[in-house]
Amino acid sequence: MPLIDIIAGARPNFMKIAPIIQALGRQREAGGGLEYRLVHTGQHYDRRMSGDFFDQLGIPAPDINLEVGSGTQAEQTAAIMVRYERLLLEHPAALCLVVGDVTSTMACAIAAQKLGVPVAHVEGGIRSGDWGMPEEINRMVTDAITNWFFTTSAHANANLRGAGVGEERIFFVGNTMIDTLLANLDRLRPPSCWEGLGLTPGGYFVLTLHRPANVDADGAFARMLRAVAEHTRGLPVVFPVHPRTARTLERLEAVPESLHLIEPQPYLEFNHLVRHARAVITDSGGITEEATVLGVPCLTLRDSTERPETVEIGTNLLVGTDPERLAPALARLFDGRWPRGGIPERWDGRAGERIVAHLGDLLAT
């Protein structure tokens, strides 16, 4: 039976691999199915960013942990490539399945192709057009050496066709992160801060920031936080702090009182916060997808997005990185002029099943 390596390395990956692993498990229970090896690169090694997701989403313990740990992007890329290459040389795989756009995605795709192992990319084809985002470089490099693409949207399909990818290599399957969200809606639960902060449905905002353009420069970051506090009209703003963001926060003299800093949250608790928020203010791409499906207004503090369907169809507004643009956007929200939005095509909870079915066909040929 051909062996598939499923690669995960950072928080966004875990939500995307869970439906694929679960679909493979259902096949195995039925007496068939494909063999897989779960490879955790260790890019995110903090339990808050990694371990909790395995526990809550029912992902089995990794078969292999490359344990690359921290470092610059180049250091992490090199360490992942060296260690994954060693694994493939000692224990070959028939296919390398990568997801998303983190460093692990690109590094393992390169190592696999150098050894003649074909690559399949879940969430292939998405583009922001912003080369200042490390993730955009990861996407472009990965897709340049991918054999088969599992896509989330018509936009991604068009991007791939425009790059010369043949239709026979593109599989429009939907969004596995939405599979995970829909499968866990009934399990979402309040975080430990819920009662202590006096949170009520619709009575607070959720804020997440971690992009270098927003958090690396002390002055710009402080201005953004002041703008958030000033224009959310005194409502609590729950701010789970990414480790990168925490380093800049330590250098600031003060944080507005309405901003409540908490630890990064496990999956079930974080999405409970999102589901019941008045709105989400974020620079994350994945959260815009979840907010769209949950029908929660989302203000994205970026100048571009690789998920335009969340703006065209969903509840997302691309605000930009200028703090002054927050005021009119939030006024629109408080005035009740936010679009209701809809759910993009094939974001229906079945993407994992479709991927596994295609993998079976591809590996049988």
C-alpha positions in Angstrom: 0.0 0.0 0.0 1.5 3.4 -1.0 2.5 5.5 2.0 1.4 9.2 2.2 3.3 11.7 4.4 0.9 14.3 5.9 2.9 17.3 6.9 1.9 19.6 9.8 4.1 22.2 11.5 2.2 25.2 12.7 -1.1 26.0 14.3 -3.0 26.7 11.0 -2.0 23.3 9.6 -3.6 21.2 12.4 -7.1 22.4 11.6 -6.5 21.6 7.9 -5.2 18.0 8.3 -7.8 16.8 10.9 -10.6 16.2 8.3 -8.2 14.4 6.0 -6.9 12.1 8.8 -10.5 11.4 9.9 -11.6 10.6 6.3 -8.6 8.2 6.0 -9.6 6.6 9.4 -13.2 6.0 8.2 -11.8 4.3 5.1 -9.6 2.1 7.2 -12.5 1.2 9.5 -14.4 0.1 6.4 -11.7 -2.3 5.5 -9.8 -0.3 2.9 -8.0 3.0 2.7 -4.6 4.5 2.3 -1.6 4.3 4.6 -0.3 7.5 6.0 2.4 8.8 8.2 1.8 12.0 10.2 5.0 14.2 10.2 5.1 17.1 12.7 8.0 19.3 11.8 8.0 21.1 15.2 7.8 24.5 13.7 5.3 25.4 16.4 6.6 23.6 19.5 4.8 25.5 22.2 1.9 23.4 23.5 -0.5 26.4 23.3 0.3 26.6 19.6 0.4 22.9 18.8 -0.4 20.2 21.4 -3.9 21.5 22.4 -5.0 21.2 18.8 -4.0 17.5 18.6 -6.0 16.8 21.8 -9.1 18.8 20.9 -9.4 17.8 17.3 -8.8 14.1 17.8 -5.6 14.1 15.7 -3.4 11.1 16.6 0.0 11.6 18.0 2.5 12.3 15.2 4.4 9.3 13.9 7.4 11.5 13.5 8.4 14.8 15.1 11.3 16.5 13.4 11.6 18.9 16.4 13.1 21.8 14.5 12.2 24.4 17.2 12.7 28.1 16.8 15.0 30.1 14.6 14.9 32.5 11.7 12.9 31.6 8.7 16.0 30.5 6.9 17.1 28.4 9.8 13.8 26.7 10.2 13.5 26.1 6.5 17.0 24.5 6.4 16.4 22.4 9.5 13.1 21.1 8.2 14.6 20.2 4.8 17.6 18.4 6.3 15.5 16.4 8.8 12.7 15.6 6.4 15.2 14.5 3.7 16.8 12.2 6.2 13.4 10.6 7.0 12.6 10.1 3.3 16.0 8.5 2.7 15.6 6.1 5.5 11.9 5.5 5.2 10.5 6.5 1.7 7.0 7.7 1.0 5.0 7.6 -2.2 3.5 11.1 -1.8 4.1 14.2 0.3 0.8 16.0 1.2 1.4 19.5 2.4 -1.3 22.0 3.6 -1.5 25.8 3.8 1.4 28.2 3.5 3.7 28.0 6.4 7.5 27.4 6.3 7.0 23.6 6.8 4.8 23.5 3.7 7.5 24.9 1.4 10.4 23.1 3.1 8.9 19.6 2.9 7.7 20.1 -0.6 11.2 21.0 -1.7 12.9 18.1 0.1 10.3 15.7 -1.3 10.6 16.8 -4.9 14.5 16.7 -4.7 14.1 13.0 -4.0 11.5 12.4 -6.6 8.5 12.1 -4.2 5.5 13.8 -5.8 3.8 16.6 -3.8 0.1 17.4 -3.3 -0.8 20.8 -1.9 -4.0 21.3 0.0 -5.1 25.0 -0.3 -3.0 25.4 -3.5 -3.4 28.4 -5.7 -4.3 31.1 -3.3 -2.4 34.4 -3.7 -2.4 37.8 -2.0 0.0 39.5 -4.5 2.0 40.8 -1.5 5.6 39.5 -1.6 6.2 41.2 1.7 4.3 38.4 3.4 6.5 35.3 4.1 3.4 33.1 3.4 3.1 34.4 -0.1 6.7 33.3 -0.9 5.9 29.9 0.6 2.8 29.6 -1.6 4.5 30.5 -4.8 7.5 28.2 -4.2 5.3 25.3 -3.1 2.9 25.6 -6.0 5.8 25.9 -8.5 6.8 22.3 -7.6 3.4 20.8 -6.8 2.1 17.9 -8.8 -1.5 18.0 -7.7 -3.5 20.9 -6.2 -6.5 20.6 -3.9 -8.2 24.1 -4.0 -10.6 26.0 -1.9 -12.1 28.5 -4.3 -12.7 29.5 -7.9 -10.1 32.3 -7.4 -7.4 29.7 -6.6 -8.4 27.7 -9.6 -8.0 30.7 -11.8 -4.7 31.6 -10.3 -3.3 28.1 -11.2 -4.7 28.2 -14.7 -3.1 31.6 -15.2 0.2 30.0 -14.2 -0.2 27.3 -16.8 -1.3 24.4 -14.6 -3.4 21.9 -16.5 -7.0 21.1 -15.5 -6.1 17.5 -14.8 -3.9 18.6 -11.9 -6.5 20.9 -10.2 -9.1 19.4 -7.8 -11.7 21.9 -6.5 -12.5 20.2 -3.2 -13.5 23.0 -0.7 -12.0 24.1 2.5 -10.8 21.5 5.1 -10.5 24.2 7.8 -14.3 24.7 7.4 -14.7 20.9 7.7 -13.1 21.2 11.1 -15.2 24.2 12.2 -18.5 22.6 11.2 -17.6 19.3 12.8 -16.9 21.0 16.1 -19.6 23.7 16.4 -21.5 21.7 19.1 -18.3 21.3 21.1 -17.2 24.9 21.3 -16.9 26.1 24.9 -16.2 29.3 26.7 -12.6 30.1 27.6 -11.6 30.5 31.3 -11.7 34.3 30.9 -15.4 34.4 29.9 -17.0 35.0 33.3 -14.1 37.0 34.7 -14.3 39.5 31.9 -18.1 39.5 32.0 -18.4 38.6 28.4 -21.9 38.2 26.8 -22.8 37.2 23.2 -22.5 40.2 20.9 -21.0 42.3 23.7 -17.3 42.2 22.9 -14.7 42.2 20.1 -12.0 39.6 19.4 -8.6 41.0 18.3 -5.7 39.0 16.8 -2.6 40.6 15.4 0.7 38.9 14.4 1.7 40.2 10.9 5.1 42.0 10.9 3.6 45.0 9.2 1.2 45.5 12.2 3.2 44.3 15.2 7.0 44.7 14.7 7.2 48.5 14.9 6.4 49.8 18.4 4.9 53.1 17.3 2.7 51.7 14.5 1.5 48.9 16.8 0.7 51.3 19.6 -1.3 53.5 17.3 -3.3 50.6 16.0 -4.2 49.4 19.5 -5.3 53.0 20.5 -7.5 53.1 17.4 -9.1 49.8 18.2 -9.8 50.9 21.8 -11.1 54.3 20.7 -13.6 53.1 18.1 -15.0 50.0 19.7 -17.1 52.3 22.0 -16.0 50.9 25.3 -16.8 47.3 24.7 -14.3 44.7 25.9 -11.7 43.7 23.3 -10.4 40.2 23.9 -6.8 39.9 22.6 -5.2 36.4 22.5 -1.6 37.3 22.2 0.6 35.5 19.6 4.2 34.9 20.8 5.5 37.3 18.1 3.1 40.0 19.3 4.0 39.5 22.9 7.6 40.6 22.2 6.5 44.0 21.0 3.9 44.4 23.7 6.7 44.1 26.3 8.2 47.2 24.9 5.1 49.4 25.0 4.5 51.7 27.9 0.8 50.9 28.2 -2.1 49.1 26.6 -5.6 50.7 26.5 -7.8 49.5 29.4 -10.5 48.0 27.2 -8.1 45.6 25.6 -7.8 42.3 27.6 -4.7 40.4 26.9 -5.0 36.6 27.2 -2.9 33.6 26.3 -3.3 31.9 22.9 -6.5 29.9 23.1 -7.1 26.2 22.2 -9.3 25.6 19.2 -12.6 25.1 20.9 -12.3 28.1 23.2 -11.0 30.5 20.5 -13.8 29.7 18.1 -16.4 30.1 20.9 -15.0 33.6 21.3 -15.3 34.2 17.5 -18.7 32.8 17.2 -20.3 35.0 19.8 -18.3 38.2 19.2 -19.8 41.5 18.0 -17.0 41.4 15.4 -13.5 40.2 14.9 -10.5 42.5 14.1 -7.6 40.5 12.7 -4.7 40.3 10.3 -5.1 36.5 10.0 -6.3 34.9 6.8 -7.8 31.8 8.3 -9.9 33.6 10.8 -11.6 35.5 8.0 -12.8 32.1 6.6 -14.1 31.0 9.9 -15.9 34.3 10.6 -17.5 34.1 7.1 -19.0 30.7 7.8 -20.1 31.8 11.3 -21.7 35.0 9.9 -19.6 37.2 12.2 -18.4 40.6 10.9 -14.7 40.6 10.3 -12.3 43.6 9.9 -9.0 42.6 8.3 -6.1 44.9 9.1 -4.2 44.1 5.9 -3.9 45.8 2.5 -4.5 42.6 0.5 -6.0 39.2 1.0 -5.4 35.7 -0.4 -9.0 34.9 0.4 -11.0 37.4 -1.7 -14.1 35.2 -1.5 -14.5 36.2 2.1 -14.8 39.8 1.0 -16.9 39.2 -2.1 -19.2 36.6 -0.6 -18.6 36.6 3.1 -18.6 39.0 6.1 -15.0 40.3 5.7 -14.0 43.9 5.0 -10.4 44.6 4.0 -9.6 47.7 6.2 -5.9 48.0 5.6 -3.0 48.8 7.9 -3.7 52.5 8.4 -5.3 52.9 11.9 -7.4 55.9 10.6 -9.4 53.5 8.4 -10.8 51.7 11.4 -13.1 54.5 12.5 -15.4 54.5 9.4 -15.4 50.7 9.3 -16.5 50.3 12.9 -19.0 53.1 12.5 -20.5 51.1 9.7 -20.7 48.0 12.0 -22.3 49.9 14.9 -24.8 51.6 12.5 -26.0 48.2 11.3 -24.8 48.5 7.8 -22.6 45.4 7.7 -23.3 42.8 4.9 -24.9 39.6 6.0 -22.7 37.6 3.7 -22.9 34.0 2.5 -20.8 30.8 2.4 -18.5 30.1 -0.6 -19.1 27.1 -2.9 -18.1 23.7 -1.4 -17.4 25.1 2.0 -19.7 22.4 3.2 -17.8 20.1 5.5 -16.8 17.5 2.9 -13.5 18.7 1.6 -11.5 16.0 3.5 -13.6 13.3 2.0 -13.1 14.7 -1.5 -9.3 14.9 -1.0 -9.1 11.3 0.2 -11.1 10.1 -2.7 -8.9 11.9 -5.2 -5.7 10.6 -3.5 -7.0 7.0 -3.9 -7.5 7.6 -7.6 -4.1 9.3 -8.1 -2.1 6.7 -6.2 -3.9 3.9 -8.0 -2.7 5.0 -11.4 
